[in-house]
Amino acid sequence: MEKLLPNNEHVVERVIRVVLGLGLLAIVFVGPQTPWGWVGLLPLVTGLVGSCPAYTLFGFSTCPAKK
């Protein structure tokens, strides 16, 4: 499972992604009520899981170096 979804996001980035995802999802239910808010699922899920597929694809990581 570690090869499929490696932990490649820093803790601060994960928090930002979850907050951003929840904020975008709120647009679906409150405010302008536009379906574009469903885009918030992507940062929400990647923030909760701690793995970004795009980072894995390009070999990028914001995690601190493992000792």
DRENPA-3360 file (N, C-alpha, C; in nm, 2 decimals, always signed):
BEGIN
1 = MEKLLPNN = +0.08/-0.12/+0.00/+0.00/+0.00/+0.00/+0.09/+0.13/+0.00 ~ +0.21/+0.11/+0.06/+0.30/+0.23/+0.07/+0.34/+0.27/-0.07 ~ +0.35/+0.18/-0.17/+0.40/+0.22/-0.30/+0.28/+0.29/-0.38 ~ +0.16/+0.24/-0.35/+0.04/+0.30/-0.42/+0.01/+0.44/-0.36 ~ +0.01/+0.46/-0.23/-0.02/+0.58/-0.17/+0.09/+0.62/-0.07 ~ +0.20/+0.66/-0.11/+0.31/+0.70/-0.02/+0.27/+0.83/+0.05 ~ +0.32/+0.84/+0.17/+0.29/+0.96/+0.25/+0.39/+1.07/+0.19 ~ +0.34/+1.16/+0.12/+0.42/+1.26/+0.05/+0.38/+1.41/+0.08;
9 = EHVVERVI = +0.30/+1.43/+0.18/+0.25/+1.56/+0.21/+0.29/+1.60/+0.36 ~ +0.34/+1.72/+0.37/+0.38/+1.77/+0.51/+0.25/+1.80/+0.59 ~ +0.26/+1.79/+0.72/+0.15/+1.81/+0.81/+0.08/+1.94/+0.78 ~ +0.15/+2.05/+0.77/+0.09/+2.18/+0.74/+0.02/+2.18/+0.61 ~ +0.07/+2.12/+0.51/+0.00/+2.11/+0.38/-0.12/+2.03/+0.39 ~ -0.12/+1.93/+0.47/-0.24/+1.84/+0.49/-0.35/+1.92/+0.55 ~ -0.32/+2.00/+0.65/-0.42/+2.09/+0.72/-0.48/+2.19/+0.62 ~ -0.39/+2.25/+0.55/-0.44/+2.35/+0.45/-0.53/+2.28/+0.35;
17 = RVVLGLGL = -0.49/+2.17/+0.30/-0.58/+2.10/+0.20/-0.72/+2.06/+0.26 ~ -0.72/+2.02/+0.38/-0.85/+1.98/+0.45/-0.93/+2.10/+0.46 ~ -0.88/+2.21/+0.51/-0.95/+2.34/+0.53/-1.00/+2.39/+0.40 ~ -0.92/+2.39/+0.29/-0.96/+2.43/+0.16/-1.07/+2.35/+0.10 ~ -1.05/+2.22/+0.12/-1.16/+2.12/+0.07/-1.29/+2.14/+0.14 ~ -1.29/+2.16/+0.27/-1.41/+2.19/+0.34/-1.48/+2.32/+0.30 ~ -1.39/+2.42/+0.28/-1.44/+2.55/+0.23/-1.50/+2.54/+0.10 ~ -1.44/+2.47/+0.01/-1.50/+2.45/-0.13/-1.63/+2.37/-0.12;
25 = LAIVFVGP = -1.63/+2.27/-0.04/-1.76/+2.19/-0.03/-1.87/+2.27/+0.03 ~ -1.84/+2.37/+0.11/-1.94/+2.46/+0.17/-2.01/+2.54/+0.07 ~ -1.94/+2.57/-0.04/-2.00/+2.64/-0.15/-2.12/+2.57/-0.21 ~ -2.12/+2.43/-0.21/-2.23/+2.35/-0.26/-2.35/+2.37/-0.18 ~ -2.34/+2.38/-0.05/-2.46/+2.38/+0.04/-2.49/+2.52/+0.09 ~ -2.40/+2.61/+0.10/-2.42/+2.75/+0.15/-2.36/+2.85/+0.05 ~ -2.42/+2.97/+0.05/-2.37/+3.07/-0.04/-2.42/+3.06/-0.18 ~ -2.34/+3.06/-0.28/-2.39/+3.06/-0.42/-2.44/+2.93/-0.46;
33 = QTPWGWVG = -2.42/+2.82/-0.39/-2.47/+2.69/-0.41/-2.44/+2.64/-0.56 ~ -2.32/+2.65/-0.59/-2.27/+2.61/-0.73/-2.21/+2.47/-0.72 ~ -2.23/+2.39/-0.82/-2.17/+2.26/-0.82/-2.02/+2.26/-0.83 ~ -1.96/+2.37/-0.86/-1.81/+2.37/-0.87/-1.75/+2.34/-0.73 ~ -1.83/+2.35/-0.63/-1.78/+2.33/-0.49/-1.74/+2.18/-0.47 ~ -1.79/+2.09/-0.56/-1.75/+1.95/-0.55/-1.61/+1.93/-0.58 ~ -1.54/+2.02/-0.64/-1.40/+2.01/-0.66/-1.32/+2.00/-0.53 ~ -1.38/+2.05/-0.42/-1.32/+2.05/-0.29/-1.30/+1.91/-0.24;
41 = LLPLVTGL = -1.36/+1.81/-0.30/-1.34/+1.67/-0.26/-1.20/+1.63/-0.28 ~ -1.13/+1.67/-0.39/-1.00/+1.64/-0.42/-0.90/+1.68/-0.31 ~ -0.89/+1.81/-0.27/-0.80/+1.84/-0.17/-0.84/+1.79/-0.03 ~ -0.97/+1.77/-0.01/-1.01/+1.71/+0.12/-0.96/+1.56/+0.13 ~ -0.98/+1.48/+0.03/-0.94/+1.34/+0.04/-0.79/+1.33/+0.04 ~ -0.72/+1.41/-0.04/-0.57/+1.40/-0.04/-0.51/+1.45/+0.09 ~ -0.58/+1.55/+0.15/-0.53/+1.59/+0.28/-0.56/+1.49/+0.39 ~ -0.67/+1.42/+0.39/-0.70/+1.32/+0.49/-0.61/+1.20/+0.48;
49 = VGSCPAYT = -0.58/+1.16/+0.35/-0.50/+1.04/+0.33/-0.35/+1.07/+0.35 ~ -0.31/+1.19/+0.31/-0.17/+1.23/+0.33/-0.09/+1.20/+0.20 ~ -0.16/+1.16/+0.09/-0.09/+1.13/-0.03/-0.15/+1.20/-0.15 ~ -0.07/+1.26/-0.23/-0.12/+1.33/-0.35/-0.07/+1.25/-0.47 ~ -0.17/+1.20/-0.55/-0.13/+1.12/-0.67/-0.04/+1.20/-0.77 ~ -0.06/+1.33/-0.78/+0.03/+1.41/-0.87/+0.17/+1.41/-0.82 ~ +0.19/+1.43/-0.69/+0.32/+1.42/-0.63/+0.39/+1.29/-0.65 ~ +0.31/+1.18/-0.64/+0.37/+1.05/-0.66/+0.41/+1.03/-0.81;
57 = LFGFSTCP = +0.32/+1.08/-0.90/+0.35/+1.07/-1.04/+0.48/+1.14/-1.08 ~ +0.50/+1.26/-1.02/+0.62/+1.34/-1.06/+0.74/+1.32/-0.96 ~ +0.72/+1.23/-0.86/+0.83/+1.20/-0.77/+0.86/+1.32/-0.67 ~ +0.76/+1.40/-0.64/+0.77/+1.51/-0.55/+0.72/+1.48/-0.42 ~ +0.78/+1.54/-0.31/+0.73/+1.52/-0.18/+0.76/+1.65/-0.09 ~ +0.67/+1.68/-0.01/+0.69/+1.79/+0.09/+0.71/+1.74/+0.23 ~ +0.72/+1.61/+0.24/+0.74/+1.55/+0.37/+0.89/+1.58/+0.41 ~ +0.91/+1.59/+0.54/+1.05/+1.60/+0.58/+1.13/+1.47/+0.55;
65 = AKK = +1.26/+1.48/+0.53/+1.34/+1.36/+0.50/+1.33/+1.26/+0.61 ~ +1.32/+1.13/+0.58/+1.31/+1.03/+0.68/+1.46/+0.99/+0.72 ~ +1.48/+0.97/+0.84/+1.61/+0.94/+0.89/+1.64/+0.79/+0.89;
% end
